[in-house]
Amino acid sequence: MLHVAHHTPTHARKHCIYQMNAMQTYIVVTTFCWGMLSSSQVHEIASLAKRDRLAGADMSELDRLEAIGSHGKHAGNYFRDILRMVSPMKLCAAFSVRIPVFHKLLGHGRPLFPFLLPHELFSSIYYKFPRAFAKVIAPVGEIARFWREVAGGI
């Protein structure tokens, strides 16, 4: 439960009660994974929640979040540490292509470069995360507007 008396950081720190359970921790991490929270914001939320925890609440998941970056000492490691906590998402397989390259010191080569094909990626998100697809990629009415705007463009 998050109760905010005022919307300023100082008031939030002084007048809020933070209690995060596993579901709220999941929401914070998911919001981060969709790019709507920075790793610093995740750490700040977790630190404030830990500081203001209610007696007897299970905070083990939150403790893991608060511990990222060696408990805030190394902000540059927040992103890495959060990614280590989440299980990898299985979307679509990468499409690999050998591309000829030339390097001044290493010479010629044809390494494999992996690509995510947009139609495969969008299809994976559509079927595996339909609510996120509808909210982030294709909000109501936006698909029809897109096709109206590009009609006859090619």
ChimeraX commands (.cxc) that place a marker at each C-alpha (Angstrom):
marker #1 position 0.00,0.00,0.00 radius 0.5
marker #1 position 1.36,3.41,-0.95 radius 0.5
marker #1 position -0.19,6.48,0.58 radius 0.5
marker #1 position 1.14,9.82,-0.65 radius 0.5
marker #1 position 0.13,12.95,1.24 radius 0.5
marker #1 position 1.86,15.34,-1.17 radius 0.5
marker #1 position 3.60,14.83,-4.50 radius 0.5
marker #1 position 6.99,16.30,-3.63 radius 0.5
marker #1 position 9.99,14.10,-2.81 radius 0.5
marker #1 position 10.50,15.70,0.65 radius 0.5
marker #1 position 6.87,15.23,1.61 radius 0.5
marker #1 position 6.90,11.73,0.14 radius 0.5
marker #1 position 9.82,10.80,2.36 radius 0.5
marker #1 position 8.29,12.31,5.49 radius 0.5
marker #1 position 4.57,11.53,5.09 radius 0.5
marker #1 position 4.26,8.24,3.20 radius 0.5
marker #1 position 3.76,4.71,4.34 radius 0.5
marker #1 position 5.41,2.20,2.03 radius 0.5
marker #1 position 4.67,-1.48,2.24 radius 0.5
marker #1 position 5.52,-3.54,-0.79 radius 0.5
marker #1 position 4.57,-7.17,-1.14 radius 0.5
marker #1 position 5.67,-9.62,-3.86 radius 0.5
marker #1 position 3.00,-8.34,-6.29 radius 0.5
marker #1 position 4.04,-4.71,-5.87 radius 0.5
marker #1 position 7.69,-5.68,-6.30 radius 0.5
marker #1 position 6.70,-7.52,-9.47 radius 0.5
marker #1 position 4.92,-4.39,-10.72 radius 0.5
marker #1 position 7.97,-2.20,-10.03 radius 0.5
marker #1 position 10.29,-4.61,-11.87 radius 0.5
marker #1 position 7.84,-5.09,-14.76 radius 0.5
marker #1 position 7.42,-1.33,-15.10 radius 0.5
marker #1 position 11.22,-1.05,-15.21 radius 0.5
marker #1 position 11.45,-3.78,-17.87 radius 0.5
marker #1 position 8.97,-1.92,-20.09 radius 0.5
marker #1 position 11.11,1.21,-19.81 radius 0.5
marker #1 position 8.73,3.23,-17.64 radius 0.5
marker #1 position 11.04,3.40,-14.60 radius 0.5
marker #1 position 14.78,3.94,-14.52 radius 0.5
marker #1 position 17.00,1.65,-12.46 radius 0.5
marker #1 position 17.62,4.60,-10.10 radius 0.5
marker #1 position 13.87,5.00,-9.59 radius 0.5
marker #1 position 13.53,1.28,-8.79 radius 0.5
marker #1 position 16.27,1.61,-6.19 radius 0.5
marker #1 position 14.71,4.74,-4.67 radius 0.5
marker #1 position 11.28,3.07,-4.41 radius 0.5
marker #1 position 12.80,0.00,-2.79 radius 0.5
marker #1 position 14.93,2.06,-0.38 radius 0.5
marker #1 position 11.98,4.19,0.74 radius 0.5
marker #1 position 9.76,1.13,1.15 radius 0.5
marker #1 position 12.39,-0.69,3.17 radius 0.5
marker #1 position 12.98,2.35,5.37 radius 0.5
marker #1 position 9.26,2.69,6.12 radius 0.5
marker #1 position 8.28,-0.97,6.28 radius 0.5
marker #1 position 5.46,-2.00,8.52 radius 0.5
marker #1 position 6.18,-4.45,11.31 radius 0.5
marker #1 position 5.77,-8.08,10.33 radius 0.5
marker #1 position 5.57,-7.56,6.56 radius 0.5
marker #1 position 7.50,-10.02,4.35 radius 0.5
marker #1 position 10.05,-7.80,2.65 radius 0.5
marker #1 position 12.44,-10.42,1.24 radius 0.5
marker #1 position 11.79,-9.53,-2.41 radius 0.5
marker #1 position 12.05,-5.85,-1.63 radius 0.5
marker #1 position 15.29,-6.45,0.25 radius 0.5
marker #1 position 16.71,-7.92,-2.96 radius 0.5
marker #1 position 15.70,-4.79,-4.89 radius 0.5
marker #1 position 17.04,-2.44,-2.25 radius 0.5
marker #1 position 20.38,-4.29,-2.33 radius 0.5
marker #1 position 21.06,-3.53,-6.01 radius 0.5
marker #1 position 24.27,-1.65,-6.67 radius 0.5
marker #1 position 25.71,-2.75,-3.32 radius 0.5
marker #1 position 22.86,-1.02,-1.47 radius 0.5
marker #1 position 23.13,2.12,-3.57 radius 0.5
marker #1 position 26.91,2.53,-3.43 radius 0.5
marker #1 position 27.35,1.69,-7.12 radius 0.5
marker #1 position 24.49,3.22,-9.11 radius 0.5
marker #1 position 26.13,2.11,-12.34 radius 0.5
marker #1 position 25.31,-1.49,-11.40 radius 0.5
marker #1 position 21.56,-0.99,-10.79 radius 0.5
marker #1 position 20.54,-1.99,-14.31 radius 0.5
marker #1 position 22.76,-5.08,-14.34 radius 0.5
marker #1 position 21.61,-6.22,-10.90 radius 0.5
marker #1 position 17.92,-5.85,-11.76 radius 0.5
marker #1 position 18.37,-7.85,-14.96 radius 0.5
marker #1 position 20.03,-10.62,-12.95 radius 0.5
marker #1 position 16.88,-10.84,-10.80 radius 0.5
marker #1 position 14.36,-11.33,-13.60 radius 0.5
marker #1 position 13.92,-14.46,-15.66 radius 0.5
marker #1 position 14.63,-14.04,-19.36 radius 0.5
marker #1 position 11.63,-13.44,-21.60 radius 0.5
marker #1 position 11.12,-15.87,-24.44 radius 0.5
marker #1 position 9.77,-13.87,-27.34 radius 0.5
marker #1 position 10.74,-14.76,-30.86 radius 0.5
marker #1 position 13.97,-16.33,-32.03 radius 0.5
marker #1 position 16.58,-14.07,-33.54 radius 0.5
marker #1 position 17.10,-14.26,-37.29 radius 0.5
marker #1 position 20.85,-14.51,-37.98 radius 0.5
marker #1 position 22.55,-13.38,-41.15 radius 0.5
marker #1 position 26.20,-13.62,-42.18 radius 0.5
marker #1 position 27.41,-10.17,-43.09 radius 0.5
marker #1 position 30.76,-9.55,-44.76 radius 0.5
marker #1 position 32.93,-7.23,-42.71 radius 0.5
marker #1 position 36.42,-5.85,-43.01 radius 0.5
marker #1 position 38.58,-4.82,-40.08 radius 0.5
marker #1 position 41.91,-3.02,-40.59 radius 0.5
marker #1 position 43.74,-5.35,-38.18 radius 0.5
marker #1 position 41.66,-8.53,-38.23 radius 0.5
marker #1 position 40.99,-8.67,-41.98 radius 0.5
marker #1 position 37.87,-10.04,-43.68 radius 0.5
marker #1 position 35.18,-12.14,-42.10 radius 0.5
marker #1 position 31.52,-13.14,-42.30 radius 0.5
marker #1 position 30.25,-13.24,-38.70 radius 0.5
marker #1 position 26.65,-14.03,-37.83 radius 0.5
marker #1 position 24.61,-10.99,-36.79 radius 0.5
marker #1 position 21.34,-11.67,-34.95 radius 0.5
marker #1 position 18.29,-9.53,-35.81 radius 0.5
marker #1 position 14.80,-9.42,-34.38 radius 0.5
marker #1 position 12.35,-9.28,-37.24 radius 0.5
marker #1 position 9.73,-6.63,-36.37 radius 0.5
marker #1 position 6.71,-8.66,-37.46 radius 0.5
marker #1 position 7.90,-11.65,-35.40 radius 0.5
marker #1 position 8.67,-9.47,-32.36 radius 0.5
marker #1 position 5.29,-7.71,-32.45 radius 0.5
marker #1 position 3.50,-11.04,-32.91 radius 0.5
marker #1 position 5.30,-12.49,-29.87 radius 0.5
marker #1 position 4.41,-9.49,-27.72 radius 0.5
marker #1 position 0.81,-9.56,-28.99 radius 0.5
marker #1 position 0.27,-13.21,-28.02 radius 0.5
marker #1 position 2.38,-13.38,-24.84 radius 0.5
marker #1 position 1.67,-9.92,-23.39 radius 0.5
marker #1 position -1.66,-8.76,-24.88 radius 0.5
marker #1 position -2.35,-6.04,-22.29 radius 0.5
marker #1 position 1.12,-4.54,-22.71 radius 0.5
marker #1 position 0.75,-4.71,-26.49 radius 0.5
marker #1 position -2.58,-2.88,-26.35 radius 0.5
marker #1 position -1.25,-0.21,-24.00 radius 0.5
marker #1 position 2.26,0.43,-25.29 radius 0.5
marker #1 position 2.39,-0.64,-28.93 radius 0.5
marker #1 position -1.16,-0.37,-30.23 radius 0.5
marker #1 position -3.41,1.79,-28.06 radius 0.5
marker #1 position -7.11,1.78,-29.02 radius 0.5
marker #1 position -7.63,3.68,-32.26 radius 0.5
marker #1 position -3.94,4.07,-33.07 radius 0.5
marker #1 position -3.73,1.18,-35.57 radius 0.5
marker #1 position -6.59,2.57,-37.66 radius 0.5
marker #1 position -5.03,6.06,-37.48 radius 0.5
marker #1 position -1.65,4.65,-38.57 radius 0.5
marker #1 position -3.12,2.93,-41.64 radius 0.5
marker #1 position -5.12,6.06,-42.57 radius 0.5
marker #1 position -1.96,8.17,-42.42 radius 0.5
marker #1 position 0.18,5.81,-44.53 radius 0.5
marker #1 position -2.53,4.91,-47.09 radius 0.5
marker #1 position -1.20,5.39,-50.61 radius 0.5
marker #1 position 2.29,6.26,-49.34 radius 0.5
marker #1 position 4.19,3.62,-51.32 radius 0.5
marker link #1:1,2 radius 0.2
marker link #1:2,3 radius 0.2
marker link #1:3,4 radius 0.2
marker link #1:4,5 radius 0.2
marker link #1:5,6 radius 0.2
marker link #1:6,7 radius 0.2
marker link #1:7,8 radius 0.2
marker link #1:8,9 radius 0.2
marker link #1:9,10 radius 0.2
marker link #1:10,11 radius 0.2
marker link #1:11,12 radius 0.2
marker link #1:12,13 radius 0.2
marker link #1:13,14 radius 0.2
marker link #1:14,15 radius 0.2
marker link #1:15,16 radius 0.2
marker link #1:16,17 radius 0.2
marker link #1:17,18 radius 0.2
marker link #1:18,19 radius 0.2
marker link #1:19,20 radius 0.2
marker link #1:20,21 radius 0.2
marker link #1:21,22 radius 0.2
marker link #1:22,23 radius 0.2
marker link #1:23,24 radius 0.2
marker link #1:24,25 radius 0.2
marker link #1:25,26 radius 0.2
marker link #1:26,27 radius 0.2
marker link #1:27,28 radius 0.2
marker link #1:28,29 radius 0.2
marker link #1:29,30 radius 0.2
marker link #1:30,31 radius 0.2
marker link #1:31,32 radius 0.2
marker link #1:32,33 radius 0.2
marker link #1:33,34 radius 0.2
marker link #1:34,35 radius 0.2
marker link #1:35,36 radius 0.2
marker link #1:36,37 radius 0.2
marker link #1:37,38 radius 0.2
marker link #1:38,39 radius 0.2
marker link #1:39,40 radius 0.2
marker link #1:40,41 radius 0.2
marker link #1:41,42 radius 0.2
marker link #1:42,43 radius 0.2
marker link #1:43,44 radius 0.2
marker link #1:44,45 radius 0.2
marker link #1:45,46 radius 0.2
marker link #1:46,47 radius 0.2
marker link #1:47,48 radius 0.2
marker link #1:48,49 radius 0.2
marker link #1:49,50 radius 0.2
marker link #1:50,51 radius 0.2
marker link #1:51,52 radius 0.2
marker link #1:52,53 radius 0.2
marker link #1:53,54 radius 0.2
marker link #1:54,55 radius 0.2
marker link #1:55,56 radius 0.2
marker link #1:56,57 radius 0.2
marker link #1:57,58 radius 0.2
marker link #1:58,59 radius 0.2
marker link #1:59,60 radius 0.2
marker link #1:60,61 radius 0.2
marker link #1:61,62 radius 0.2
marker link #1:62,63 radius 0.2
marker link #1:63,64 radius 0.2
marker link #1:64,65 radius 0.2
marker link #1:65,66 radius 0.2
marker link #1:66,67 radius 0.2
marker link #1:67,68 radius 0.2
marker link #1:68,69 radius 0.2
marker link #1:69,70 radius 0.2
marker link #1:70,71 radius 0.2
marker link #1:71,72 radius 0.2
marker link #1:72,73 radius 0.2
marker link #1:73,74 radius 0.2
marker link #1:74,75 radius 0.2
marker link #1:75,76 radius 0.2
marker link #1:76,77 radius 0.2
marker link #1:77,78 radius 0.2
marker link #1:78,79 radius 0.2
marker link #1:79,80 radius 0.2
marker link #1:80,81 radius 0.2
marker link #1:81,82 radius 0.2
marker link #1:82,83 radius 0.2
marker link #1:83,84 radius 0.2
marker link #1:84,85 radius 0.2
marker link #1:85,86 radius 0.2
marker link #1:86,87 radius 0.2
marker link #1:87,88 radius 0.2
marker link #1:88,89 radius 0.2
marker link #1:89,90 radius 0.2
marker link #1:90,91 radius 0.2
marker link #1:91,92 radius 0.2
marker link #1:92,93 radius 0.2
marker link #1:93,94 radius 0.2
marker link #1:94,95 radius 0.2
marker link #1:95,96 radius 0.2
marker link #1:96,97 radius 0.2
marker link #1:97,98 radius 0.2
marker link #1:98,99 radius 0.2
marker link #1:99,100 radius 0.2
marker link #1:100,101 radius 0.2
marker link #1:101,102 radius 0.2
marker link #1:102,103 radius 0.2
marker link #1:103,104 radius 0.2
marker link #1:104,105 radius 0.2
marker link #1:105,106 radius 0.2
marker link #1:106,107 radius 0.2
marker link #1:107,108 radius 0.2
marker link #1:108,109 radius 0.2
marker link #1:109,110 radius 0.2
marker link #1:110,111 radius 0.2
marker link #1:111,112 radius 0.2
marker link #1:112,113 radius 0.2
marker link #1:113,114 radius 0.2
marker link #1:114,115 radius 0.2
marker link #1:115,116 radius 0.2
marker link #1:116,117 radius 0.2
marker link #1:117,118 radius 0.2
marker link #1:118,119 radius 0.2
marker link #1:119,120 radius 0.2
marker link #1:120,121 radius 0.2
marker link #1:121,122 radius 0.2
marker link #1:122,123 radius 0.2
marker link #1:123,124 radius 0.2
marker link #1:124,125 radius 0.2
marker link #1:125,126 radius 0.2
marker link #1:126,127 radius 0.2
marker link #1:127,128 radius 0.2
marker link #1:128,129 radius 0.2
marker link #1:129,130 radius 0.2
marker link #1:130,131 radius 0.2
marker link #1:131,132 radius 0.2
marker link #1:132,133 radius 0.2
marker link #1:133,134 radius 0.2
marker link #1:134,135 radius 0.2
marker link #1:135,136 radius 0.2
marker link #1:136,137 radius 0.2
marker link #1:137,138 radius 0.2
marker link #1:138,139 radius 0.2
marker link #1:139,140 radius 0.2
marker link #1:140,141 radius 0.2
marker link #1:141,142 radius 0.2
marker link #1:142,143 radius 0.2
marker link #1:143,144 radius 0.2
marker link #1:144,145 radius 0.2
marker link #1:145,146 radius 0.2
marker link #1:146,147 radius 0.2
marker link #1:147,148 radius 0.2
marker link #1:148,149 radius 0.2
marker link #1:149,150 radius 0.2
marker link #1:150,151 radius 0.2
marker link #1:151,152 radius 0.2
marker link #1:152,153 radius 0.2
marker link #1:153,154 radius 0.2
view
